[in-house]
């Protein structure tokens, strides 16, 4: 169970990182 929670947290981190990257690219494009 804790292992599943840990992987879920990792996925959340990856998604937030991707979102930040997209935001930075969009800001640089303007």
TORPA-790756 format. One record per residue (C-alpha): residue number from 1; residue in one letter; x, y, z. Coordinates in steps of 0.2 Angstrom, whole numbers. Layout:
// residues N
REC  pos  code     c1     c2     c3
REC  NUM     a      X      Y      Z
...
END
This chain:
// residues 30
REC  pos  code     c1     c2     c3
REC    1     x      0      0      0
REC    2     x     14     13      4
REC    3     x     23      8    -12
REC    4     x      7     12    -22
REC    5     x      5     29    -13
REC    6     x     24     33    -17
REC    7     x     22     29    -35
REC    8     x      6     40    -36
REC    9     x     16     54    -28
REC   10     x     30     52    -41
REC   11     x     17     52    -55
REC   12     x     10     68    -48
REC   13     x     27     76    -47
REC   14     x     31     71    -65
REC   15     x     14     79    -71
REC   16     x     17     95    -61
REC   17     x     35     96    -69
REC   18     x     28     94    -87
REC   19     x     15    107    -83
REC   20     x     28    120    -77
REC   21     x     39    116    -93
REC   22     x     24    119   -104
REC   23     x     20    136    -94
REC   24     x     38    141    -97
REC   25     x     38    137   -115
REC   26     x     22    147   -118
REC   27     x     29    162   -108
REC   28     x     45    161   -119
REC   29     x     35    160   -135
REC   30     x     25    177   -131
END
